[in-house]
Amino acid sequence: MTKKLRILLVEDDESIREVCKRFLEVLGHTVVAEAEDGGEAIGIFEQNRNGFDLVLTDNRMPWVTGPKVAHFVRGLRPLMPIIIMSGVLSEIQPEGHECVVLEKPFKLEQLATAIEDALRWQEH
């Protein structure tokens, strides 16, 4: 079991966002902030860059994609663990930043593993 994390959740589909939030809470984590798109996520992160331990973002969103969110976040916090969720894995291009990729739909156990993997990456 990982430590309790403060998470920024970014997902444009409200029903998927709610499921992700429930999964994260079941795993003992706190969703500190939710964003409906990448632009909103960037604004939230910029205002509270030290208030999060992990970013969980959708890949494909209107205007600002998950990889663009990852690029921005890593510009402010280079070791921030980031998970990018996608229904089509071949679309993900994290622009040179190491991110854990999680295929949708996923089970609770798969999310838990992705979080562990993201935290392990941060330690390197």
MOPAC internal coordinates of N, CA, C and O (Angstrom, degrees):
PM7 1SCF
backbone

  N    0.0000 0     0.00 0     0.00 0    0    0    0
  C    1.4641 1     0.00 0     0.00 0    1    0    0
  C    1.5271 1   110.14 1     0.00 0    2    1    0
  O    1.2310 1   121.06 1   -47.13 1    3    2    1
  N    1.2994 1   115.58 1   132.87 1    3    2    1
  C    1.4583 1   120.63 1   179.22 1    5    3    2
  C    1.5224 1   109.97 1   -81.27 1    6    5    3
  O    1.2310 1   121.33 1   -12.07 1    7    6    5
  N    1.3215 1   115.07 1   167.93 1    7    6    5
  C    1.4612 1   118.83 1   173.25 1    9    7    6
  C    1.5212 1   108.84 1   -65.04 1   10    9    7
  O    1.2310 1   120.55 1   -15.36 1   11   10    9
  N    1.3053 1   116.56 1   164.64 1   11   10    9
  C    1.4647 1   121.33 1   177.99 1   13   11   10
  C    1.5237 1   108.46 1   -73.94 1   14   13   11
  O    1.2310 1   120.94 1   -56.61 1   15   14   13
  N    1.3185 1   115.82 1   123.39 1   15   14   13
  C    1.4586 1   121.39 1  -175.16 1   17   15   14
  C    1.5240 1   112.22 1  -104.84 1   18   17   15
  O    1.2310 1   121.49 1   -28.83 1   19   18   17
  N    1.3338 1   114.75 1   151.17 1   19   18   17
  C    1.4664 1   122.58 1   171.92 1   21   19   18
  C    1.5162 1   106.40 1  -100.46 1   22   21   19
  O    1.2310 1   120.57 1   -59.61 1   23   22   21
  N    1.3274 1   116.51 1   120.39 1   23   22   21
  C    1.4597 1   120.68 1  -167.83 1   25   23   22
  C    1.5253 1   112.65 1  -119.61 1   26   25   23
  O    1.2310 1   121.58 1   -40.42 1   27   26   25
  N    1.3353 1   114.59 1   139.58 1   27   26   25
  C    1.4630 1   122.67 1   168.25 1   29   27   26
  C    1.5223 1   105.94 1   -98.44 1   30   29   27
  O    1.2310 1   120.44 1   -62.75 1   31   30   29
  N    1.3228 1   116.77 1   117.25 1   31   30   29
  C    1.4594 1   123.46 1  -177.82 1   33   31   30
  C    1.5247 1   109.19 1  -105.07 1   34   33   31
  O    1.2310 1   120.68 1   -55.86 1   35   34   33
  N    1.3319 1   116.31 1   124.14 1   35   34   33
  C    1.4625 1   121.90 1  -176.43 1   37   35   34
  C    1.5295 1   108.40 1  -124.21 1   38   37   35
  O    1.2310 1   120.86 1   -67.41 1   39   38   37
  N    1.3316 1   115.96 1   112.59 1   39   38   37
  C    1.4769 1   121.43 1  -178.32 1   41   39   38
  C    1.5159 1   108.25 1  -157.72 1   42   41   39
  O    1.2310 1   120.41 1   -53.04 1   43   42   41
  N    1.3373 1   116.83 1   126.96 1   43   42   41
  C    1.4626 1   119.80 1  -176.98 1   45   43   42
  C    1.5259 1   113.28 1   -80.76 1   46   45   43
  O    1.2310 1   119.65 1   161.69 1   47   46   45
  N    1.3134 1   118.28 1   -18.31 1   47   46   45
  C    1.4640 1   121.53 1   178.65 1   49   47   46
  C    1.5334 1   108.53 1   -92.73 1   50   49   47
  O    1.2310 1   121.00 1   -65.59 1   51   50   49
  N    1.3353 1   115.69 1   114.41 1   51   50   49
  C    1.4652 1   120.59 1  -174.12 1   53   51   50
  C    1.5229 1   113.05 1   -58.79 1   54   53   51
  O    1.2310 1   119.88 1   139.57 1   55   54   53
  N    1.3290 1   117.83 1   -40.43 1   55   54   53
  C    1.4662 1   119.74 1  -178.11 1   57   55   54
  C    1.5310 1   110.82 1   -67.26 1   58   57   55
  O    1.2310 1   119.99 1   140.84 1   59   58   57
  N    1.3138 1   117.62 1   -39.16 1   59   58   57
  C    1.4624 1   120.59 1   177.46 1   61   59   58
  C    1.5271 1   109.89 1   -68.35 1   62   61   59
  O    1.2310 1   120.60 1   140.03 1   63   62   61
  N    1.3299 1   116.46 1   -39.97 1   63   62   61
  C    1.4666 1   120.72 1   178.16 1   65   63   62
  C    1.5256 1   110.38 1   -59.27 1   66   65   63
  O    1.2310 1   120.20 1   137.72 1   67   66   65
  N    1.3300 1   117.22 1   -42.28 1   67   66   65
  C    1.4658 1   121.06 1  -179.98 1   69   67   66
  C    1.5325 1   111.54 1   -65.16 1   70   69   67
  O    1.2310 1   120.32 1   138.36 1   71   70   69
  N    1.3321 1   117.00 1   -41.64 1   71   70   69
  C    1.4677 1   120.61 1   178.05 1   73   71   70
  C    1.5233 1   110.02 1   -63.61 1   74   73   71
  O    1.2310 1   120.52 1   135.20 1   75   74   73
  N    1.3311 1   116.62 1   -44.80 1   75   74   73
  C    1.4646 1   120.21 1   178.44 1   77   75   74
  C    1.5243 1   111.12 1   -59.61 1   78   77   75
  O    1.2310 1   120.89 1   136.46 1   79   78   77
  N    1.3232 1   115.91 1   -43.54 1   79   78   77
  C    1.4612 1   120.15 1  -179.63 1   81   79   78
  C    1.5264 1   110.40 1   -61.92 1   82   81   79
  O    1.2310 1   120.19 1   135.38 1   83   82   81
  N    1.3269 1   117.24 1   -44.62 1   83   82   81
  C    1.4740 1   120.51 1   178.35 1   85   83   82
  C    1.5230 1   111.05 1   -61.57 1   86   85   83
  O    1.2310 1   120.48 1   135.04 1   87   86   85
  N    1.3377 1   116.69 1   -44.96 1   87   86   85
  C    1.4609 1   120.70 1   178.27 1   89   87   86
  C    1.5318 1   110.48 1   -57.68 1   90   89   87
  O    1.2310 1   120.61 1   132.91 1   91   90   89
  N    1.3256 1   116.44 1   -47.09 1   91   90   89
  C    1.4588 1   120.61 1  -178.78 1   93   91   90
  C    1.5290 1   111.25 1   -62.11 1   94   93   91
  O    1.2310 1   120.46 1   139.86 1   95   94   93
  N    1.3210 1   116.72 1   -40.14 1   95   94   93
  C    1.4648 1   120.51 1   178.15 1   97   95   94
  C    1.5178 1   111.55 1   -66.38 1   98   97   95
  O    1.2310 1   120.29 1   139.82 1   99   98   97
  N    1.3329 1   117.06 1   -40.18 1   99   98   97
  C    1.4710 1   120.73 1   176.80 1  101   99   98
  C    1.5287 1   110.05 1   -60.32 1  102  101   99
  O    1.2310 1   120.34 1   144.42 1  103  102  101
  N    1.3299 1   116.96 1   -35.58 1  103  102  101
  C    1.4519 1   121.66 1   178.64 1  105  103  102
  C    1.5311 1   112.41 1   -77.85 1  106  105  103
  O    1.2310 1   120.29 1   177.12 1  107  106  105
  N    1.3297 1   117.05 1    -2.88 1  107  106  105
  C    1.4532 1   121.44 1   176.05 1  109  107  106
  C    1.5146 1   115.64 1    93.69 1  110  109  107
  O    1.2310 1   120.25 1  -171.21 1  111  110  109
  N    1.3177 1   117.12 1     8.79 1  111  110  109
  C    1.4585 1   121.10 1  -178.42 1  113  111  110
  C    1.5299 1   110.73 1   -96.46 1  114  113  111
  O    1.2310 1   121.04 1   -13.56 1  115  114  113
  N    1.3218 1   115.62 1   166.44 1  115  114  113
  C    1.4583 1   121.93 1  -179.93 1  117  115  114
  C    1.5236 1   109.66 1  -117.11 1  118  117  115
  O    1.2310 1   120.76 1   -53.43 1  119  118  117
  N    1.3189 1   116.15 1   126.57 1  119  118  117
  C    1.4518 1   120.32 1   172.64 1  121  119  118
  C    1.5262 1   106.09 1   -85.30 1  122  121  119
  O    1.2310 1   121.30 1   -76.67 1  123  122  121
  N    1.3272 1   115.11 1   103.33 1  123  122  121
  C    1.4596 1   121.59 1  -176.99 1  125  123  122
  C    1.5244 1   110.60 1   -73.00 1  126  125  123
  O    1.2310 1   121.11 1   142.46 1  127  126  125
  N    1.3398 1   115.49 1   -37.54 1  127  126  125
  C    1.4626 1   120.08 1  -178.82 1  129  127  126
  C    1.5256 1   109.12 1  -149.14 1  130  129  127
  O    1.2310 1   121.64 1   -31.08 1  131  130  129
  N    1.3326 1   114.46 1   148.92 1  131  130  129
  C    1.4543 1   122.10 1   176.19 1  133  131  130
  C    1.5238 1   108.28 1  -121.89 1  134  133  131
  O    1.2310 1   121.01 1   -37.06 1  135  134  133
  N    1.3272 1   115.68 1   142.94 1  135  134  133
  C    1.4659 1   121.21 1   176.99 1  137  135  134
  C    1.5171 1   108.64 1  -130.28 1  138  137  135
  O    1.2310 1   121.23 1   -37.42 1  139  138  137
  N    1.3289 1   115.24 1   142.58 1  139  138  137
  C    1.4608 1   121.44 1   179.59 1  141  139  138
  C    1.5166 1   112.78 1   -88.60 1  142  141  139
  O    1.2310 1   120.24 1   166.50 1  143  142  141
  N    1.3262 1   117.14 1   -13.50 1  143  142  141
  C    1.4652 1   120.52 1   177.93 1  145  143  142
  C    1.5219 1   109.31 1  -155.99 1  146  145  143
  O    1.2310 1   121.55 1   -11.46 1  147  146  145
  N    1.3190 1   114.65 1   168.54 1  147  146  145
  C    1.4524 1   120.00 1  -176.44 1  149  147  146
  C    1.5121 1   114.52 1   -63.85 1  150  149  147
  O    1.2310 1   120.46 1   144.11 1  151  150  149
  N    1.3184 1   116.72 1   -35.89 1  151  150  149
  C    1.4617 1   119.92 1   178.49 1  153  151  150
  C    1.5211 1   111.61 1   -62.45 1  154  153  151
  O    1.2310 1   120.76 1   136.12 1  155  154  153
  N    1.3161 1   116.14 1   -43.88 1  155  154  153
  C    1.4570 1   120.70 1   177.51 1  157  155  154
  C    1.5299 1   110.27 1   -63.65 1  158  157  155
  O    1.2310 1   120.48 1   139.40 1  159  158  157
  N    1.3240 1   116.68 1   -40.60 1  159  158  157
  C    1.4642 1   121.22 1   179.67 1  161  159  158
  C    1.5279 1   111.37 1   -61.49 1  162  161  159
  O    1.2310 1   120.86 1   137.29 1  163  162  161
  N    1.3268 1   115.96 1   -42.71 1  163  162  161
  C    1.4656 1   120.05 1   179.10 1  165  163  162
  C    1.5271 1   110.32 1   -61.17 1  166  165  163
  O    1.2310 1   120.41 1   136.14 1  167  166  165
  N    1.3222 1   116.83 1   -43.86 1  167  166  165
  C    1.4634 1   120.24 1   178.21 1  169  167  166
  C    1.5113 1   112.36 1   -61.90 1  170  169  167
  O    1.2310 1   120.59 1   136.45 1  171  170  169
  N    1.3172 1   116.48 1   -43.55 1  171  170  169
  C    1.4732 1   121.20 1   179.18 1  173  171  170
  C    1.5239 1   110.20 1   -63.04 1  174  173  171
  O    1.2310 1   120.42 1   133.33 1  175  174  173
  N    1.3346 1   116.80 1   -46.67 1  175  174  173
  C    1.4619 1   120.29 1  -177.51 1  177  175  174
  C    1.5207 1   111.01 1   -65.84 1  178  177  175
  O    1.2310 1   120.50 1   139.91 1  179  178  177
  N    1.3076 1   116.65 1   -40.09 1  179  178  177
  C    1.4652 1   120.77 1  -179.24 1  181  179  178
  C    1.5268 1   111.47 1   -61.49 1  182  181  179
  O    1.2310 1   120.63 1   143.97 1  183  182  181
  N    1.3309 1   116.41 1   -36.03 1  183  182  181
  C    1.4666 1   121.48 1  -178.71 1  185  183  182
  C    1.5271 1   112.70 1   -76.68 1  186  185  183
  O    1.2310 1   120.22 1   156.73 1  187  186  185
  N    1.3519 1   117.19 1   -23.27 1  187  186  185
  C    1.4604 1   119.63 1  -174.28 1  189  187  186
  C    1.5298 1   110.12 1  -144.81 1  190  189  187
  O    1.2310 1   120.48 1  -126.54 1  191  190  189
  N    1.3048 1   116.69 1    53.46 1  191  190  189
  C    1.4671 1   120.92 1  -172.50 1  193  191  190
  C    1.5233 1   114.52 1   -60.55 1  194  193  191
  O    1.2310 1   119.88 1   155.78 1  195  194  193
  N    1.3335 1   117.84 1   -24.22 1  195  194  193
  C    1.4596 1   119.93 1   179.13 1  197  195  194
  C    1.5281 1   112.21 1   -97.87 1  198  197  195
  O    1.2310 1   120.43 1  -173.53 1  199  198  197
  N    1.3278 1   116.79 1     6.47 1  199  198  197
  C    1.4643 1   120.53 1  -177.88 1  201  199  198
  C    1.5140 1   114.16 1   -91.44 1  202  201  199
  O    1.2310 1   120.25 1  -176.07 1  203  202  201
  N    1.3429 1   117.13 1     3.93 1  203  202  201
  C    1.4599 1   120.95 1  -176.65 1  205  203  202
  C    1.5284 1   110.95 1  -129.06 1  206  205  203
  O    1.2310 1   121.59 1   -32.26 1  207  206  205
  N    1.3361 1   114.55 1   147.74 1  207  206  205
  C    1.4605 1   121.09 1   176.34 1  209  207  206
  C    1.5262 1   111.37 1  -107.15 1  210  209  207
  O    1.2310 1   120.34 1   165.49 1  211  210  209
  N    1.3381 1   116.95 1   -14.51 1  211  210  209
  C    1.4604 1   121.46 1  -177.18 1  213  211  210
  C    1.5199 1   108.93 1  -161.18 1  214  213  211
  O    1.2310 1   120.91 1   -33.41 1  215  214  213
  N    1.3295 1   115.86 1   146.59 1  215  214  213
  C    1.4643 1   121.77 1   173.92 1  217  215  214
  C    1.5221 1   107.61 1  -115.84 1  218  217  215
  O    1.2310 1   120.81 1   -53.08 1  219  218  217
  N    1.3245 1   116.06 1   126.92 1  219  218  217
  C    1.4666 1   123.14 1   175.73 1  221  219  218
  C    1.5185 1   106.31 1  -115.32 1  222  221  219
  O    1.2310 1   120.54 1   -67.88 1  223  222  221
  N    1.3380 1   116.57 1   112.12 1  223  222  221
  C    1.4550 1   120.18 1  -173.62 1  225  223  222
  C    1.5205 1   112.28 1  -129.88 1  226  225  223
  O    1.2310 1   121.69 1   -33.54 1  227  226  225
  N    1.3164 1   114.36 1   146.46 1  227  226  225
  C    1.4556 1   120.88 1   171.42 1  229  227  226
  C    1.5257 1   107.83 1   -70.48 1  230  229  227
  O    1.2310 1   120.49 1   -24.18 1  231  230  229
  N    1.3057 1   116.67 1   155.82 1  231  230  229
  C    1.4564 1   121.49 1   178.13 1  233  231  230
  C    1.5236 1   111.73 1   -81.02 1  234  233  231
  O    1.2310 1   120.90 1   121.44 1  235  234  233
  N    1.3135 1   115.89 1   -58.56 1  235  234  233
  C    1.4626 1   121.34 1  -172.53 1  237  235  234
  C    1.5318 1   109.51 1   -98.88 1  238  237  235
  O    1.2310 1   121.48 1   -67.43 1  239  238  237
  N    1.3296 1   114.77 1   112.57 1  239  238  237
  C    1.4643 1   121.87 1   177.86 1  241  239  238
  C    1.5158 1   107.96 1  -140.30 1  242  241  239
  O    1.2310 1   120.53 1   -22.40 1  243  242  241
  N    1.3245 1   116.60 1   157.60 1  243  242  241
  C    1.4698 1   118.83 1   176.74 1  245  243  242
  C    1.5355 1   110.97 1   -62.29 1  246  245  243
  O    1.2310 1   120.43 1   -34.58 1  247  246  245
  N    1.2756 1   116.78 1   145.42 1  247  246  245
  C    1.4664 1   126.35 1   174.04 1  249  247  246
  C    1.5185 1   113.63 1    69.95 1  250  249  247
  O    1.2310 1   119.58 1   109.99 1  251  250  249
  N    1.3197 1   118.41 1   -70.01 1  251  250  249
  C    1.4601 1   121.12 1  -175.94 1  253  251  250
  C    1.5303 1   108.86 1  -118.32 1  254  253  251
  O    1.2310 1   120.59 1   -61.31 1  255  254  253
  N    1.3274 1   116.48 1   118.69 1  255  254  253
  C    1.4642 1   121.59 1  -176.63 1  257  255  254
  C    1.5271 1   112.29 1   -80.31 1  258  257  255
  O    1.2310 1   121.23 1   -11.93 1  259  258  257
  N    1.3232 1   115.24 1   168.07 1  259  258  257
  C    1.4594 1   120.96 1   176.71 1  261  259  258
  C    1.5229 1   113.35 1   -57.54 1  262  261  259
  O    1.2310 1   119.33 1   134.07 1  263  262  261
  N    1.3551 1   118.89 1   -45.93 1  263  262  261
  C    1.4612 1   118.87 1   177.24 1  265  263  262
  C    1.5384 1   113.06 1   -60.86 1  266  265  263
  O    1.2310 1   120.13 1   146.90 1  267  266  265
  N    1.3189 1   117.36 1   -33.10 1  267  266  265
  C    1.4799 1   119.80 1   176.41 1  269  267  266
  C    1.5316 1   110.34 1   -68.17 1  270  269  267
  O    1.2310 1   120.63 1   141.44 1  271  270  269
  N    1.3334 1   116.39 1   -38.56 1  271  270  269
  C    1.4710 1   120.26 1   174.81 1  273  271  270
  C    1.5268 1   108.97 1   -60.74 1  274  273  271
  O    1.2310 1   120.63 1   133.31 1  275  274  273
  N    1.3353 1   116.40 1   -46.69 1  275  274  273
  C    1.4663 1   121.16 1  -179.92 1  277  275  274
  C    1.5284 1   110.82 1   -58.63 1  278  277  275
  O    1.2310 1   120.47 1   135.74 1  279  278  277
  N    1.3222 1   116.71 1   -44.26 1  279  278  277
  C    1.4705 1   121.68 1   179.40 1  281  279  278
  C    1.5341 1   110.29 1   -59.67 1  282  281  279
  O    1.2310 1   120.21 1   134.58 1  283  282  281
  N    1.3236 1   117.20 1   -45.42 1  283  282  281
  C    1.4589 1   121.00 1  -179.92 1  285  283  282
  C    1.5322 1   110.99 1   -64.45 1  286  285  283
  O    1.2310 1   120.96 1   131.38 1  287  286  285
  N    1.3263 1   115.77 1   -48.62 1  287  286  285
  C    1.4749 1   120.78 1  -178.48 1  289  287  286
  C    1.5225 1   110.11 1   -58.61 1  290  289  287
  O    1.2310 1   120.56 1   134.09 1  291  290  289
  N    1.3157 1   116.53 1   -45.91 1  291  290  289
  C    1.4625 1   119.90 1  -178.24 1  293  291  290
  C    1.5320 1   111.73 1   -68.43 1  294  293  291
  O    1.2310 1   120.19 1   157.40 1  295  294  293
  N    1.3146 1   117.23 1   -22.60 1  295  294  293
  C    1.4580 1   119.41 1   173.91 1  297  295  294
  C    1.5173 1   111.77 1   -66.70 1  298  297  295
  O    1.2310 1   120.28 1   149.09 1  299  298  297
  N    1.3239 1   117.07 1   -30.91 1  299  298  297
  C    1.4577 1   121.88 1   179.48 1  301  299  298
  C    1.5312 1   112.08 1   -93.81 1  302  301  299
  O    1.2310 1   120.97 1   143.49 1  303  302  301
  N    1.3284 1   115.75 1   -36.51 1  303  302  301
  C    1.4783 1   121.18 1  -179.39 1  305  303  302
  C    1.5278 1   108.54 1  -137.42 1  306  305  303
  O    1.2310 1   120.43 1   -89.97 1  307  306  305
  N    1.3289 1   116.79 1    90.03 1  307  306  305
  C    1.4646 1   121.45 1  -172.78 1  309  307  306
  C    1.5335 1   115.73 1   -57.76 1  310  309  307
  O    1.2310 1   119.60 1   153.91 1  311  310  309
  N    1.3201 1   118.37 1   -26.09 1  311  310  309
  C    1.4685 1   120.66 1  -177.53 1  313  311  310
  C    1.5219 1   113.47 1  -101.15 1  314  313  311
  O    1.2310 1   120.08 1  -169.33 1  315  314  313
  N    1.3302 1   117.44 1    10.67 1  315  314  313
  C    1.4616 1   120.16 1  -178.89 1  317  315  314
  C    1.5273 1   110.52 1   -62.21 1  318  317  315
  O    1.2310 1   119.45 1   -55.16 1  319  318  317
  N    1.3354 1   118.65 1   124.84 1  319  318  317
  C    1.4616 1   120.24 1   174.14 1  321  319  318
  C    1.5283 1   110.25 1   -67.51 1  322  321  319
  O    1.2310 1   121.13 1   -48.25 1  323  322  321
  N    1.3337 1   115.45 1   131.75 1  323  322  321
  C    1.4649 1   120.91 1  -178.20 1  325  323  322
  C    1.5207 1   108.85 1  -133.42 1  326  325  323
  O    1.2310 1   121.35 1   -45.04 1  327  326  325
  N    1.3237 1   115.03 1   134.96 1  327  326  325
  C    1.4603 1   121.71 1   173.72 1  329  327  326
  C    1.5225 1   106.90 1  -117.68 1  330  329  327
  O    1.2310 1   120.87 1   -50.53 1  331  330  329
  N    1.3348 1   115.94 1   129.47 1  331  330  329
  C    1.4629 1   121.21 1   176.37 1  333  331  330
  C    1.5267 1   107.81 1  -109.42 1  334  333  331
  O    1.2310 1   121.04 1   -56.71 1  335  334  333
  N    1.3289 1   115.61 1   123.29 1  335  334  333
  C    1.4648 1   122.06 1   179.37 1  337  335  334
  C    1.5231 1   109.24 1   -96.65 1  338  337  335
  O    1.2310 1   120.96 1   -38.87 1  339  338  337
  N    1.3394 1   115.77 1   141.13 1  339  338  337
  C    1.4605 1   118.77 1   177.65 1  341  339  338
  C    1.5166 1   110.53 1  -157.44 1  342  341  339
  O    1.2310 1   121.49 1   -34.94 1  343  342  341
  N    1.3281 1   114.76 1   145.06 1  343  342  341
  C    1.4531 1   120.67 1   172.89 1  345  343  342
  C    1.5187 1   111.42 1   -82.02 1  346  345  343
  O    1.2310 1   120.42 1   164.01 1  347  346  345
  N    1.3286 1   116.81 1   -15.99 1  347  346  345
  C    1.4712 1   122.11 1  -179.93 1  349  347  346
  C    1.5309 1   107.62 1  -129.88 1  350  349  347
  O    1.2310 1   120.77 1   -84.88 1  351  350  349
  N    1.3278 1   116.14 1    95.12 1  351  350  349
  C    1.4650 1   120.87 1  -174.32 1  353  351  350
  C    1.5143 1   113.93 1   -60.97 1  354  353  351
  O    1.2310 1   119.92 1   148.05 1  355  354  353
  N    1.3158 1   117.76 1   -31.95 1  355  354  353
  C    1.4667 1   120.26 1  -177.64 1  357  355  354
  C    1.5282 1   112.32 1   -66.23 1  358  357  355
  O    1.2310 1   119.84 1   165.49 1  359  358  357
  N    1.3270 1   117.91 1   -14.51 1  359  358  357
  C    1.4688 1   121.45 1  -179.99 1  361  359  358
  C    1.5256 1   112.82 1   -80.81 1  362  361  359
  O    1.2310 1   119.98 1   163.09 1  363  362  361
  N    1.3156 1   117.65 1   -16.91 1  363  362  361
  C    1.4601 1   119.90 1  -172.31 1  365  363  362
  C    1.5188 1   110.87 1   -79.74 1  366  365  363
  O    1.2310 1   121.72 1   -56.38 1  367  366  365
  N    1.3262 1   114.31 1   123.62 1  367  366  365
  C    1.4527 1   122.44 1   174.94 1  369  367  366
  C    1.5210 1   107.52 1  -132.69 1  370  369  367
  O    1.2310 1   120.33 1   -89.34 1  371  370  369
  N    1.3402 1   116.97 1    90.66 1  371  370  369
  C    1.4585 1   119.91 1  -173.39 1  373  371  370
  C    1.5278 1   115.61 1   -71.96 1  374  373  371
  O    1.2310 1   119.90 1  -161.81 1  375  374  373
  N    1.3159 1   117.80 1    18.19 1  375  374  373
  C    1.4634 1   122.44 1   172.10 1  377  375  374
  C    1.5222 1   113.06 1    53.53 1  378  377  375
  O    1.2310 1   120.44 1  -135.76 1  379  378  377
  N    1.3250 1   116.77 1    44.24 1  379  378  377
  C    1.4492 1   119.97 1   175.22 1  381  379  378
  C    1.5175 1   115.10 1    82.45 1  382  381  379
  O    1.2310 1   119.55 1   177.43 1  383  382  381
  N    1.2964 1   118.47 1    -2.57 1  383  382  381
  C    1.4626 1   120.90 1   179.25 1  385  383  382
  C    1.5171 1   108.56 1  -101.27 1  386  385  383
  O    1.2310 1   120.95 1   -46.72 1  387  386  385
  N    1.3127 1   115.80 1   133.28 1  387  386  385
  C    1.4566 1   120.45 1   179.22 1  389  387  386
  C    1.5226 1   109.84 1   -71.14 1  390  389  387
  O    1.2310 1   121.22 1   -60.41 1  391  390  389
  N    1.3109 1   115.28 1   119.59 1  391  390  389
  C    1.4546 1   121.69 1   177.09 1  393  391  390
  C    1.5272 1   107.68 1  -134.02 1  394  393  391
  O    1.2310 1   120.80 1   -31.38 1  395  394  393
  N    1.2987 1   116.08 1   148.62 1  395  394  393
  C    1.4512 1   120.29 1   172.87 1  397  395  394
  C    1.5256 1   107.03 1   -81.74 1  398  397  395
  O    1.2310 1   120.61 1   -42.92 1  399  398  397
  N    1.3175 1   116.45 1   137.08 1  399  398  397
  C    1.4550 1   121.61 1  -179.60 1  401  399  398
  C    1.5238 1   108.19 1  -107.95 1  402  401  399
  O    1.2310 1   120.88 1   -47.96 1  403  402  401
  N    1.3258 1   115.92 1   132.04 1  403  402  401
  C    1.4629 1   122.73 1  -178.64 1  405  403  402
  C    1.5189 1   108.48 1  -124.18 1  406  405  403
  O    1.2310 1   120.93 1   -60.45 1  407  406  405
  N    1.3192 1   115.83 1   119.55 1  407  406  405
  C    1.4622 1   120.58 1  -178.35 1  409  407  406
  C    1.5238 1   110.88 1   -80.18 1  410  409  407
  O    1.2310 1   121.38 1   -48.75 1  411  410  409
  N    1.3403 1   114.97 1   131.25 1  411  410  409
  C    1.4706 1   121.16 1   175.25 1  413  411  410
  C    1.5191 1   108.52 1   -93.17 1  414  413  411
  O    1.2310 1   119.74 1   -33.16 1  415  414  413
  N    1.3068 1   118.11 1   146.84 1  415  414  413
  C    1.4685 1   126.89 1    -6.91 1  417  415  414
  C    1.5271 1   110.34 1   -74.30 1  418  417  415
  O    1.2310 1   120.65 1   -25.60 1  419  418  417
  N    1.3197 1   116.37 1   154.40 1  419  418  417
  C    1.4550 1   120.84 1  -179.70 1  421  419  418
  C    1.5216 1   110.27 1  -132.37 1  422  421  419
  O    1.2310 1   121.52 1   -18.62 1  423  422  421
  N    1.3161 1   114.70 1   161.38 1  423  422  421
  C    1.4658 1   122.34 1   178.49 1  425  423  422
  C    1.5205 1   108.90 1   -97.97 1  426  425  423
  O    1.2310 1   120.90 1   -15.70 1  427  426  425
  N    1.3072 1   115.88 1   164.30 1  427  426  425
  C    1.4581 1   122.38 1   179.52 1  429  427  426
  C    1.5279 1   111.29 1   -52.75 1  430  429  427
  O    1.2310 1   120.50 1   135.31 1  431  430  429
  N    1.3108 1   116.64 1   -44.69 1  431  430  429
  C    1.4628 1   121.17 1  -178.28 1  433  431  430
  C    1.5330 1   111.36 1   -63.78 1  434  433  431
  O    1.2310 1   120.28 1   143.91 1  435  434  433
  N    1.3144 1   117.06 1   -36.09 1  435  434  433
  C    1.4658 1   120.54 1   178.88 1  437  435  434
  C    1.5216 1   110.89 1   -68.12 1  438  437  435
  O    1.2310 1   120.37 1   142.32 1  439  438  437
  N    1.3257 1   116.90 1   -37.68 1  439  438  437
  C    1.4565 1   120.39 1   176.11 1  441  439  438
  C    1.5265 1   109.99 1   -65.13 1  442  441  439
  O    1.2310 1   120.33 1   136.15 1  443  442  441
  N    1.3187 1   116.98 1   -43.85 1  443  442  441
  C    1.4633 1   120.68 1   178.85 1  445  443  442
  C    1.5295 1   110.93 1   -58.65 1  446  445  443
  O    1.2310 1   120.35 1   136.88 1  447  446  445
  N    1.3333 1   116.94 1   -43.12 1  447  446  445
  C    1.4629 1   121.45 1   178.60 1  449  447  446
  C    1.5241 1   110.89 1   -64.52 1  450  449  447
  O    1.2310 1   120.27 1   137.82 1  451  450  449
  N    1.3256 1   117.09 1   -42.18 1  451  450  449
  C    1.4692 1   120.74 1   178.78 1  453  451  450
  C    1.5294 1   110.87 1   -61.01 1  454  453  451
  O    1.2310 1   120.45 1   139.62 1  455  454  453
  N    1.3171 1   116.74 1   -40.38 1  455  454  453
  C    1.4732 1   120.44 1   178.34 1  457  455  454
  C    1.5218 1   109.72 1   -63.63 1  458  457  455
  O    1.2310 1   120.10 1   133.42 1  459  458  457
  N    1.3201 1   117.41 1   -46.58 1  459  458  457
  C    1.4716 1   121.00 1   177.54 1  461  459  458
  C    1.5277 1   110.69 1   -57.85 1  462  461  459
  O    1.2310 1   120.46 1   135.91 1  463  462  461
  N    1.3309 1   116.73 1   -44.09 1  463  462  461
  C    1.4648 1   121.06 1   179.62 1  465  463  462
  C    1.5264 1   111.30 1   -62.75 1  466  465  463
  O    1.2310 1   120.42 1   137.80 1  467  466  465
  N    1.3255 1   116.81 1   -42.20 1  467  466  465
  C    1.4700 1   120.81 1   179.68 1  469  467  466
  C    1.5250 1   110.83 1   -63.96 1  470  469  467
  O    1.2310 1   120.34 1   140.24 1  471  470  469
  N    1.3126 1   116.95 1   -39.76 1  471  470  469
  C    1.4675 1   120.10 1   179.26 1  473  471  470
  C    1.5275 1   110.74 1   -69.85 1  474  473  471
  O    1.2310 1   119.79 1   144.29 1  475  474  473
  N    1.3213 1   118.01 1   -35.71 1  475  474  473
  C    1.4666 1   121.63 1   176.98 1  477  475  474
  C    1.5301 1   109.97 1   -64.60 1  478  477  475
  O    1.2310 1   120.43 1   138.75 1  479  478  477
  N    1.3355 1   116.78 1   -41.25 1  479  478  477
  C    1.4595 1   119.70 1   178.77 1  481  479  478
  C    1.5279 1   110.28 1   -59.49 1  482  481  479
  O    1.2310 1   120.67 1   139.93 1  483  482  481
  N    1.3143 1   116.32 1   -40.07 1  483  482  481
  C    1.4555 1   121.30 1  -177.77 1  485  483  482
  C    1.5318 1   110.85 1   -61.16 1  486  485  483
  O    1.2310 1   120.10 1   148.42 1  487  486  485
  N    1.3210 1   117.42 1   -31.58 1  487  486  485
  C    1.4593 1   121.04 1  -176.83 1  489  487  486
  C    1.5219 1   113.06 1   -73.61 1  490  489  487
  O    1.2310 1   119.77 1   165.26 1  491  490  489
  N    1.3399 1   118.04 1   -14.74 1  491  490  489
  C    1.4675 1   120.33 1  -176.95 1  493  491  490
  C    1.5063 1   112.65 1   -84.98 1  494  493  491
  O    1.2310 1   120.10 1   180.00 1  495  494  493

